[in-house]
């Protein structure tokens, strides 16, 4: 991790860092490979399109808001 942070510091001046996908055939034997791959690809696409990933706190707040709205709808 320390090495990664050092590399990112040296690349900080660059405007865009592109992440390339690579295929590892051994990973495809993992029963959950495609499920995780789909999830990670969605995160990557969201980040590429400017949609951020929520922190745990933000997620919890959004879920609380959602459930309160849902309760109001059910009661009325």
N, CA, C and O atoms as a CHARMM CRD file, in Angstrom:
* protein
*
  304
    1    1 UNK  N      0.82000  -1.17900   0.00000 PROA 1      0.00000
    2    1 UNK  CA     0.00000   0.00000   0.00000 PROA 1      0.00000
    3    1 UNK  C      0.87100   1.25300   0.00000 PROA 1      0.00000
    4    1 UNK  O      0.55800   2.23600  -0.67200 PROA 1      0.00000
    5    2 UNK  N      1.94500   1.21200   0.74300 PROA 2      0.00000
    6    2 UNK  CA     2.84400   2.35400   0.81000 PROA 2      0.00000
    7    2 UNK  C      3.41100   2.67200  -0.58500 PROA 2      0.00000
    8    2 UNK  O      3.50700   3.83400  -0.97700 PROA 2      0.00000
    9    3 UNK  N      3.77700   1.63100  -1.31000 PROA 3      0.00000
   10    3 UNK  CA     4.31500   1.82400  -2.66000 PROA 3      0.00000
   11    3 UNK  C      3.27100   2.44300  -3.57700 PROA 3      0.00000
   12    3 UNK  O      3.59000   3.30700  -4.39400 PROA 3      0.00000
   13    4 UNK  N      2.02500   2.00300  -3.44400 PROA 4      0.00000
   14    4 UNK  CA     0.93500   2.54400  -4.25600 PROA 4      0.00000
   15    4 UNK  C      0.75700   4.02900  -3.98700 PROA 4      0.00000
   16    4 UNK  O      0.59900   4.81500  -4.92100 PROA 4      0.00000
   17    5 UNK  N      0.78200   4.42000  -2.71800 PROA 5      0.00000
   18    5 UNK  CA     0.63100   5.82800  -2.36400 PROA 5      0.00000
   19    5 UNK  C      1.77700   6.67000  -2.91800 PROA 5      0.00000
   20    5 UNK  O      1.56700   7.80100  -3.35500 PROA 5      0.00000
   21    6 UNK  N      2.98400   6.12000  -2.89700 PROA 6      0.00000
   22    6 UNK  CA     4.12800   6.83700  -3.46000 PROA 6      0.00000
   23    6 UNK  C      3.95600   7.03600  -4.96800 PROA 6      0.00000
   24    6 UNK  O      4.27700   8.09900  -5.50000 PROA 6      0.00000
   25    7 UNK  N      3.45300   6.01700  -5.64300 PROA 7      0.00000
   26    7 UNK  CA     3.23400   6.12000  -7.08700 PROA 7      0.00000
   27    7 UNK  C      2.16200   7.15700  -7.38400 PROA 7      0.00000
   28    7 UNK  O      2.30800   7.95100  -8.31300 PROA 7      0.00000
   29    8 UNK  N      1.08600   7.16000  -6.60200 PROA 8      0.00000
   30    8 UNK  CA     0.01400   8.13200  -6.84400 PROA 8      0.00000
   31    8 UNK  C      0.48300   9.55600  -6.58600 PROA 8      0.00000
   32    8 UNK  O      0.02000  10.48800  -7.24500 PROA 8      0.00000
   33    9 UNK  N      1.40500   9.73900  -5.62500 PROA 9      0.00000
   34    9 UNK  CA     1.94700  11.07500  -5.37900 PROA 9      0.00000
   35    9 UNK  C      2.72000  11.57200  -6.60000 PROA 9      0.00000
   36    9 UNK  O      2.62100  12.74300  -6.96500 PROA 9      0.00000
   37   10 UNK  N      3.48800  10.68400  -7.22900 PROA 10     0.00000
   38   10 UNK  CA     4.27200  11.09900  -8.38600 PROA 10     0.00000
   39   10 UNK  C      3.37500  11.35800  -9.59600 PROA 10     0.00000
   40   10 UNK  O      3.72700  12.15000 -10.47000 PROA 10     0.00000
   41   11 UNK  N      2.22300  10.70000  -9.65000 PROA 11     0.00000
   42   11 UNK  CA     1.30800  10.86400 -10.78100 PROA 11     0.00000
   43   11 UNK  C      0.24000  11.91800 -10.52100 PROA 11     0.00000
   44   11 UNK  O     -0.63200  12.13500 -11.36200 PROA 11     0.00000
   45   12 UNK  N      0.29800  12.56800  -9.37700 PROA 12     0.00000
   46   12 UNK  CA    -0.74600  13.51100  -8.98200 PROA 12     0.00000
   47   12 UNK  C     -0.93600  14.62900 -10.00400 PROA 12     0.00000
   48   12 UNK  O     -2.05500  15.11000 -10.17900 PROA 12     0.00000
   49   13 UNK  N      0.11300  15.04700 -10.66900 PROA 13     0.00000
   50   13 UNK  CA     0.02800  16.12400 -11.64300 PROA 13     0.00000
   51   13 UNK  C     -0.70800  15.73200 -12.91400 PROA 13     0.00000
   52   13 UNK  O     -1.15900  16.60900 -13.65000 PROA 13     0.00000
   53   14 UNK  N     -0.84100  14.46500 -13.18700 PROA 14     0.00000
   54   14 UNK  CA    -1.54000  14.02700 -14.38700 PROA 14     0.00000
   55   14 UNK  C     -3.03200  14.25200 -14.23600 PROA 14     0.00000
   56   14 UNK  O     -3.57500  14.12500 -13.13900 PROA 14     0.00000
   57   15 UNK  N     -3.69300  14.58300 -15.32500 PROA 15     0.00000
   58   15 UNK  CA    -5.12200  14.84400 -15.27200 PROA 15     0.00000
   59   15 UNK  C     -5.94600  13.57400 -15.24100 PROA 15     0.00000
   60   15 UNK  O     -6.98700  13.53300 -14.58600 PROA 15     0.00000
   61   16 UNK  N     -5.50600  12.54400 -15.92900 PROA 16     0.00000
   62   16 UNK  CA    -6.33000  11.34800 -16.04200 PROA 16     0.00000
   63   16 UNK  C     -5.45200  10.10300 -15.95000 PROA 16     0.00000
   64   16 UNK  O     -4.43700   9.98300 -16.63600 PROA 16     0.00000
   65   17 UNK  N     -5.85900   9.20300 -15.10500 PROA 17     0.00000
   66   17 UNK  CA    -5.18600   7.90500 -15.01000 PROA 17     0.00000
   67   17 UNK  C     -6.18100   6.87500 -15.50100 PROA 17     0.00000
   68   17 UNK  O     -7.29100   6.77300 -14.97800 PROA 17     0.00000
   69   18 UNK  N     -5.79000   6.12300 -16.49000 PROA 18     0.00000
   70   18 UNK  CA    -6.70100   5.13400 -17.06300 PROA 18     0.00000
   71   18 UNK  C     -6.40000   3.75600 -16.49400 PROA 18     0.00000
   72   18 UNK  O     -5.24900   3.32500 -16.44000 PROA 18     0.00000
   73   19 UNK  N     -7.44600   3.08500 -16.07700 PROA 19     0.00000
   74   19 UNK  CA    -7.31900   1.72800 -15.55100 PROA 19     0.00000
   75   19 UNK  C     -7.76000   0.77300 -16.65100 PROA 19     0.00000
   76   19 UNK  O     -8.85900   0.88900 -17.19200 PROA 19     0.00000
   77   20 UNK  N     -6.89000  -0.16300 -16.96600 PROA 20     0.00000
   78   20 UNK  CA    -7.21700  -1.12700 -18.01000 PROA 20     0.00000
   79   20 UNK  C     -7.63300  -2.44400 -17.37300 PROA 20     0.00000
   80   20 UNK  O     -7.05900  -2.89000 -16.37900 PROA 20     0.00000
   81   21 UNK  N     -8.63400  -3.04200 -17.96600 PROA 21     0.00000
   82   21 UNK  CA    -9.09600  -4.34000 -17.48900 PROA 21     0.00000
   83   21 UNK  C     -8.17000  -5.42300 -18.03500 PROA 21     0.00000
   84   21 UNK  O     -7.68800  -5.34000 -19.16500 PROA 21     0.00000
   85   22 UNK  N     -7.93600  -6.42200 -17.22300 PROA 22     0.00000
   86   22 UNK  CA    -7.15900  -7.56200 -17.69800 PROA 22     0.00000
   87   22 UNK  C     -7.91900  -8.83000 -17.33200 PROA 22     0.00000
   88   22 UNK  O     -8.69100  -8.85200 -16.37400 PROA 22     0.00000
   89   23 UNK  N     -7.69400  -9.86100 -18.09100 PROA 23     0.00000
   90   23 UNK  CA    -8.39800 -11.12300 -17.85600 PROA 23     0.00000
   91   23 UNK  C     -7.43400 -12.15000 -17.29000 PROA 23     0.00000
   92   23 UNK  O     -6.30800 -12.30400 -17.76400 PROA 23     0.00000
   93   24 UNK  N     -7.89300 -12.83800 -16.28100 PROA 24     0.00000
   94   24 UNK  CA    -7.13900 -13.92600 -15.68400 PROA 24     0.00000
   95   24 UNK  C     -8.04000 -15.15400 -15.71900 PROA 24     0.00000
   96   24 UNK  O     -9.02600 -15.22300 -14.98500 PROA 24     0.00000
   97   25 UNK  N     -7.71500 -16.10500 -16.55100 PROA 25     0.00000
   98   25 UNK  CA    -8.57400 -17.27700 -16.73400 PROA 25     0.00000
   99   25 UNK  C     -8.75600 -18.06300 -15.43300 PROA 25     0.00000
  100   25 UNK  O     -9.80300 -18.67900 -15.23100 PROA 25     0.00000
  101   26 UNK  N     -7.76600 -18.05200 -14.55900 PROA 26     0.00000
  102   26 UNK  CA    -7.89100 -18.77800 -13.29300 PROA 26     0.00000
  103   26 UNK  C     -9.01200 -18.21900 -12.42900 PROA 26     0.00000
  104   26 UNK  O     -9.67600 -18.96700 -11.71200 PROA 26     0.00000
  105   27 UNK  N     -9.22700 -16.90100 -12.49200 PROA 27     0.00000
  106   27 UNK  CA   -10.28600 -16.29700 -11.69500 PROA 27     0.00000
  107   27 UNK  C    -11.66800 -16.72100 -12.16100 PROA 27     0.00000
  108   27 UNK  O    -12.61400 -16.71200 -11.37300 PROA 27     0.00000
  109   28 UNK  N    -11.79900 -17.08300 -13.40300 PROA 28     0.00000
  110   28 UNK  CA   -13.10400 -17.45200 -13.93600 PROA 28     0.00000
  111   28 UNK  C    -13.61400 -18.76900 -13.37300 PROA 28     0.00000
  112   28 UNK  O    -14.79200 -19.08800 -13.52600 PROA 28     0.00000
  113   29 UNK  N    -12.75300 -19.53000 -12.72900 PROA 29     0.00000
  114   29 UNK  CA   -13.19700 -20.77400 -12.09800 PROA 29     0.00000
  115   29 UNK  C    -13.83700 -20.51200 -10.73200 PROA 29     0.00000
  116   29 UNK  O    -14.49000 -21.39000 -10.16800 PROA 29     0.00000
  117   30 UNK  N    -13.64900 -19.32500 -10.21800 PROA 30     0.00000
  118   30 UNK  CA   -14.25200 -18.91900  -8.94200 PROA 30     0.00000
  119   30 UNK  C    -15.76200 -18.81200  -9.15200 PROA 30     0.00000
  120   30 UNK  O    -16.19100 -18.12900 -10.08200 PROA 30     0.00000
  121   31 UNK  N    -16.59000 -19.46300  -8.31700 PROA 31     0.00000
  122   31 UNK  CA   -18.04400 -19.45900  -8.53500 PROA 31     0.00000
  123   31 UNK  C    -18.67300 -18.06400  -8.43300 PROA 31     0.00000
  124   31 UNK  O    -19.75200 -17.84100  -8.98300 PROA 31     0.00000
  125   32 UNK  N    -18.02400 -17.13000  -7.74400 PROA 32     0.00000
  126   32 UNK  CA   -18.57800 -15.78600  -7.58700 PROA 32     0.00000
  127   32 UNK  C    -17.89800 -14.75400  -8.47900 PROA 32     0.00000
  128   32 UNK  O    -18.15500 -13.55700  -8.35300 PROA 32     0.00000
  129   33 UNK  N    -17.03900 -15.20900  -9.37000 PROA 33     0.00000
  130   33 UNK  CA   -16.27100 -14.31700 -10.23200 PROA 33     0.00000
  131   33 UNK  C    -17.16300 -13.35500 -11.01200 PROA 33     0.00000
  132   33 UNK  O    -16.95400 -12.14300 -10.97100 PROA 33     0.00000
  133   34 UNK  N    -18.14100 -13.88200 -11.71100 PROA 34     0.00000
  134   34 UNK  CA   -18.96400 -13.04300 -12.58200 PROA 34     0.00000
  135   34 UNK  C    -19.82800 -12.07000 -11.78800 PROA 34     0.00000
  136   34 UNK  O    -20.08400 -10.95200 -12.23500 PROA 34     0.00000
  137   35 UNK  N    -20.27800 -12.50000 -10.60600 PROA 35     0.00000
  138   35 UNK  CA   -21.07700 -11.62000  -9.75100 PROA 35     0.00000
  139   35 UNK  C    -20.23100 -10.43500  -9.28200 PROA 35     0.00000
  140   35 UNK  O    -20.67300  -9.28800  -9.34800 PROA 35     0.00000
  141   36 UNK  N    -19.01800 -10.71400  -8.81000 PROA 36     0.00000
  142   36 UNK  CA   -18.13000  -9.63800  -8.35500 PROA 36     0.00000
  143   36 UNK  C    -17.69700  -8.76100  -9.51500 PROA 36     0.00000
  144   36 UNK  O    -17.61000  -7.54000  -9.38300 PROA 36     0.00000
  145   37 UNK  N    -17.42600  -9.38600 -10.65300 PROA 37     0.00000
  146   37 UNK  CA   -16.98900  -8.63700 -11.82600 PROA 37     0.00000
  147   37 UNK  C    -18.06300  -7.64900 -12.25600 PROA 37     0.00000
  148   37 UNK  O    -17.76100  -6.49800 -12.57200 PROA 37     0.00000
  149   38 UNK  N    -19.30700  -8.08800 -12.26800 PROA 38     0.00000
  150   38 UNK  CA   -20.41900  -7.21700 -12.65100 PROA 38     0.00000
  151   38 UNK  C    -20.51000  -6.02300 -11.69700 PROA 38     0.00000
  152   38 UNK  O    -20.68600  -4.88300 -12.12500 PROA 38     0.00000
  153   39 UNK  N    -20.38900  -6.30500 -10.40800 PROA 39     0.00000
  154   39 UNK  CA   -20.46700  -5.25700  -9.40100 PROA 39     0.00000
  155   39 UNK  C    -19.30400  -4.26000  -9.55900 PROA 39     0.00000
  156   39 UNK  O    -19.52200  -3.04800  -9.53800 PROA 39     0.00000
  157   40 UNK  N    -18.10000  -4.75800  -9.71400 PROA 40     0.00000
  158   40 UNK  CA   -16.93400  -3.88700  -9.86300 PROA 40     0.00000
  159   40 UNK  C    -16.97500  -3.09600 -11.16800 PROA 40     0.00000
  160   40 UNK  O    -16.56900  -1.93400 -11.20000 PROA 40     0.00000
  161   41 UNK  N    -17.45700  -3.70900 -12.23200 PROA 41     0.00000
  162   41 UNK  CA   -17.59700  -2.99000 -13.50000 PROA 41     0.00000
  163   41 UNK  C    -18.59600  -1.84600 -13.37000 PROA 41     0.00000
  164   41 UNK  O    -18.39800  -0.77300 -13.93900 PROA 41     0.00000
  165   42 UNK  N    -19.67100  -2.08000 -12.61800 PROA 42     0.00000
  166   42 UNK  CA   -20.66200  -1.02300 -12.40700 PROA 42     0.00000
  167   42 UNK  C    -20.06000   0.13300 -11.62200 PROA 42     0.00000
  168   42 UNK  O    -20.28800   1.29600 -11.95500 PROA 42     0.00000
  169   43 UNK  N    -19.29700  -0.17800 -10.58400 PROA 43     0.00000
  170   43 UNK  CA   -18.63100   0.86900  -9.79900 PROA 43     0.00000
  171   43 UNK  C    -17.67400   1.65500 -10.69000 PROA 43     0.00000
  172   43 UNK  O    -17.63300   2.88400 -10.63600 PROA 43     0.00000
  173   44 UNK  N    -16.90700   0.94000 -11.50600 PROA 44     0.00000
  174   44 UNK  CA   -15.94800   1.59100 -12.39900 PROA 44     0.00000
  175   44 UNK  C    -16.66300   2.50500 -13.38700 PROA 44     0.00000
  176   44 UNK  O    -16.22400   3.63100 -13.61800 PROA 44     0.00000
  177   45 UNK  N    -17.76100   2.03100 -13.97100 PROA 45     0.00000
  178   45 UNK  CA   -18.52800   2.83500 -14.91900 PROA 45     0.00000
  179   45 UNK  C    -19.14500   4.05500 -14.23700 PROA 45     0.00000
  180   45 UNK  O    -19.15200   5.14900 -14.80100 PROA 45     0.00000
  181   46 UNK  N    -19.66100   3.86400 -13.02300 PROA 46     0.00000
  182   46 UNK  CA   -20.23700   4.99000 -12.28200 PROA 46     0.00000
  183   46 UNK  C    -19.18800   6.05900 -12.01200 PROA 46     0.00000
  184   46 UNK  O    -19.45300   7.25100 -12.16600 PROA 46     0.00000
  185   47 UNK  N    -18.00700   5.63100 -11.61200 PROA 47     0.00000
  186   47 UNK  CA   -16.93400   6.57800 -11.32800 PROA 47     0.00000
  187   47 UNK  C    -16.50000   7.28600 -12.60600 PROA 47     0.00000
  188   47 UNK  O    -16.20600   8.48100 -12.60200 PROA 47     0.00000
  189   48 UNK  N    -16.46600   6.53700 -13.68400 PROA 48     0.00000
  190   48 UNK  CA   -16.08000   7.11100 -14.98000 PROA 48     0.00000
  191   48 UNK  C    -17.09800   8.15600 -15.43200 PROA 48     0.00000
  192   48 UNK  O    -16.72800   9.14500 -16.06500 PROA 48     0.00000
  193   49 UNK  N    -18.37400   7.94700 -15.11300 PROA 49     0.00000
  194   49 UNK  CA   -19.44400   8.86500 -15.50300 PROA 49     0.00000
  195   49 UNK  C    -19.68900   9.95900 -14.47100 PROA 49     0.00000
  196   49 UNK  O    -20.62200  10.74900 -14.61600 PROA 49     0.00000
  197   50 UNK  N    -18.86500  10.01200 -13.44000 PROA 50     0.00000
  198   50 UNK  CA   -18.97700  11.07800 -12.45300 PROA 50     0.00000
  199   50 UNK  C    -19.92200  10.79200 -11.31600 PROA 50     0.00000
  200   50 UNK  O    -20.19400  11.67700 -10.50500 PROA 50     0.00000
  201   51 UNK  N    -20.43100   9.58200 -11.23200 PROA 51     0.00000
  202   51 UNK  CA   -21.31600   9.20900 -10.12600 PROA 51     0.00000
  203   51 UNK  C    -20.43800   8.63500  -9.02600 PROA 51     0.00000
  204   51 UNK  O    -19.77200   7.61800  -9.22500 PROA 51     0.00000
  205   52 UNK  N    -20.43600   9.27700  -7.87700 PROA 52     0.00000
  206   52 UNK  CA   -19.58100   8.83800  -6.77900 PROA 52     0.00000
  207   52 UNK  C    -20.16900   7.66600  -6.02000 PROA 52     0.00000
  208   52 UNK  O    -21.36200   7.37600  -6.10600 PROA 52     0.00000
  209   53 UNK  N    -19.32000   7.01400  -5.29200 PROA 53     0.00000
  210   53 UNK  CA   -19.74300   5.90900  -4.44300 PROA 53     0.00000
  211   53 UNK  C    -19.97400   6.48300  -3.05000 PROA 53     0.00000
  212   53 UNK  O    -19.14200   7.23800  -2.54600 PROA 53     0.00000
  213   54 UNK  N    -21.08500   6.13500  -2.43100 PROA 54     0.00000
  214   54 UNK  CA   -21.41900   6.65000  -1.11100 PROA 54     0.00000
  215   54 UNK  C    -20.57400   5.99500  -0.03400 PROA 54     0.00000
  216   54 UNK  O    -20.22900   4.81700  -0.11700 PROA 54     0.00000
  217   55 UNK  N    -20.24900   6.78600   0.97800 PROA 55     0.00000
  218   55 UNK  CA   -19.59200   6.21300   2.14800 PROA 55     0.00000
  219   55 UNK  C    -20.65600   5.46000   2.94500 PROA 55     0.00000
  220   55 UNK  O    -21.84700   5.55800   2.64800 PROA 55     0.00000
  221   56 UNK  N    -20.22800   4.72000   3.94200 PROA 56     0.00000
  222   56 UNK  CA   -21.18400   3.96800   4.75800 PROA 56     0.00000
  223   56 UNK  C    -22.14500   4.91600   5.46400 PROA 56     0.00000
  224   56 UNK  O    -23.34100   4.63500   5.55100 PROA 56     0.00000
  225   57 UNK  N    -21.63100   6.04000   5.97000 PROA 57     0.00000
  226   57 UNK  CA   -22.48500   7.02400   6.65300 PROA 57     0.00000
  227   57 UNK  C    -23.52700   7.61000   5.70100 PROA 57     0.00000
  228   57 UNK  O    -24.70400   7.71800   6.04700 PROA 57     0.00000
  229   58 UNK  N    -23.08400   7.98700   4.50100 PROA 58     0.00000
  230   58 UNK  CA   -24.00500   8.55200   3.51100 PROA 58     0.00000
  231   58 UNK  C    -25.06700   7.53200   3.11800 PROA 58     0.00000
  232   58 UNK  O    -26.24400   7.86500   2.98400 PROA 58     0.00000
  233   59 UNK  N    -24.64200   6.30200   2.93800 PROA 59     0.00000
  234   59 UNK  CA   -25.57200   5.23800   2.58700 PROA 59     0.00000
  235   59 UNK  C    -26.62400   5.05800   3.67700 PROA 59     0.00000
  236   59 UNK  O    -27.81700   4.95300   3.39400 PROA 59     0.00000
  237   60 UNK  N    -26.16300   5.02600   4.93200 PROA 60     0.00000
  238   60 UNK  CA   -27.09200   4.85700   6.05600 PROA 60     0.00000
  239   60 UNK  C    -28.10200   5.99900   6.10800 PROA 60     0.00000
  240   60 UNK  O    -29.28900   5.76300   6.33300 PROA 60     0.00000
  241   61 UNK  N    -27.64500   7.23400   5.90400 PROA 61     0.00000
  242   61 UNK  CA   -28.55300   8.37900   5.90400 PROA 61     0.00000
  243   61 UNK  C    -29.58100   8.28100   4.77900 PROA 61     0.00000
  244   61 UNK  O    -30.76800   8.53600   4.98700 PROA 61     0.00000
  245   62 UNK  N    -29.12000   7.91400   3.60100 PROA 62     0.00000
  246   62 UNK  CA   -30.02900   7.77500   2.46000 PROA 62     0.00000
  247   62 UNK  C    -31.05500   6.67000   2.69800 PROA 62     0.00000
  248   62 UNK  O    -32.22100   6.81300   2.32900 PROA 62     0.00000
  249   63 UNK  N    -30.62900   5.58100   3.30800 PROA 63     0.00000
  250   63 UNK  CA   -31.55400   4.49200   3.59800 PROA 63     0.00000
  251   63 UNK  C    -32.57700   4.90600   4.64900 PROA 63     0.00000
  252   63 UNK  O    -33.75000   4.54500   4.55600 PROA 63     0.00000
  253   64 UNK  N    -32.12800   5.66900   5.65400 PROA 64     0.00000
  254   64 UNK  CA   -33.06400   6.17600   6.67000 PROA 64     0.00000
  255   64 UNK  C    -34.12600   7.05400   6.02100 PROA 64     0.00000
  256   64 UNK  O    -35.31400   6.92100   6.31400 PROA 64     0.00000
  257   65 UNK  N    -33.69600   7.95400   5.13700 PROA 65     0.00000
  258   65 UNK  CA   -34.63500   8.82300   4.42400 PROA 65     0.00000
  259   65 UNK  C    -35.62800   7.99200   3.60500 PROA 65     0.00000
  260   65 UNK  O    -36.82800   8.26600   3.59700 PROA 65     0.00000
  261   66 UNK  N    -35.11200   6.98800   2.92700 PROA 66     0.00000
  262   66 UNK  CA   -35.95300   6.13600   2.09300 PROA 66     0.00000
  263   66 UNK  C    -37.01400   5.42100   2.92300 PROA 66     0.00000
  264   66 UNK  O    -38.18800   5.39900   2.55300 PROA 66     0.00000
  265   67 UNK  N    -36.59700   4.83500   4.04700 PROA 67     0.00000
  266   67 UNK  CA   -37.55400   4.10200   4.87800 PROA 67     0.00000
  267   67 UNK  C    -38.59800   5.02700   5.50700 PROA 67     0.00000
  268   67 UNK  O    -39.75500   4.63600   5.66400 PROA 67     0.00000
  269   68 UNK  N    -38.20000   6.24000   5.86400 PROA 68     0.00000
  270   68 UNK  CA   -39.17100   7.19800   6.41000 PROA 68     0.00000
  271   68 UNK  C    -40.21500   7.56300   5.35600 PROA 68     0.00000
  272   68 UNK  O    -41.40800   7.63800   5.65300 PROA 68     0.00000
  273   69 UNK  N    -39.75700   7.79000   4.11900 PROA 69     0.00000
  274   69 UNK  CA   -40.68100   8.07200   3.00900 PROA 69     0.00000
  275   69 UNK  C    -41.62300   6.89900   2.78300 PROA 69     0.00000
  276   69 UNK  O    -42.82300   7.08200   2.58200 PROA 69     0.00000
  277   70 UNK  N    -41.07300   5.71000   2.81700 PROA 70     0.00000
  278   70 UNK  CA   -41.85000   4.50300   2.59300 PROA 70     0.00000
  279   70 UNK  C    -42.91300   4.32700   3.68800 PROA 70     0.00000
  280   70 UNK  O    -44.05300   3.96600   3.39400 PROA 70     0.00000
  281   71 UNK  N    -42.54400   4.57700   4.92700 PROA 71     0.00000
  282   71 UNK  CA   -43.48900   4.47900   6.03200 PROA 71     0.00000
  283   71 UNK  C    -44.63700   5.47000   5.86100 PROA 71     0.00000
  284   71 UNK  O    -45.79100   5.13900   6.13100 PROA 71     0.00000
  285   72 UNK  N    -44.32300   6.68500   5.41200 PROA 72     0.00000
  286   72 UNK  CA   -45.34800   7.69900   5.19100 PROA 72     0.00000
  287   72 UNK  C    -46.33300   7.24800   4.11800 PROA 72     0.00000
  288   72 UNK  O    -47.54200   7.43600   4.25000 PROA 72     0.00000
  289   73 UNK  N    -45.80200   6.65400   3.05800 PROA 73     0.00000
  290   73 UNK  CA   -46.65700   6.17600   1.96300 PROA 73     0.00000
  291   73 UNK  C    -47.55200   5.03200   2.42300 PROA 73     0.00000
  292   73 UNK  O    -48.72100   4.96400   2.04400 PROA 73     0.00000
  293   74 UNK  N    -47.01000   4.14500   3.22800 PROA 74     0.00000
  294   74 UNK  CA   -47.78000   2.98700   3.70100 PROA 74     0.00000
  295   74 UNK  C    -48.89500   3.44400   4.65000 PROA 74     0.00000
  296   74 UNK  O    -50.00300   2.91100   4.60800 PROA 74     0.00000
  297   75 UNK  N    -48.60500   4.41700   5.49100 PROA 75     0.00000
  298   75 UNK  CA   -49.58900   4.91000   6.46600 PROA 75     0.00000
  299   75 UNK  C    -50.72200   5.69100   5.80500 PROA 75     0.00000
  300   75 UNK  O    -51.84900   5.69800   6.29900 PROA 75     0.00000
  301   76 UNK  N    -50.41900   6.34700   4.69000 PROA 76     0.00000
  302   76 UNK  CA   -51.46100   7.16500   4.06100 PROA 76     0.00000
  303   76 UNK  C    -52.27300   6.40100   3.04400 PROA 76     0.00000
  304   76 UNK  O    -53.18500   6.96100   2.43500 PROA 76     0.00000
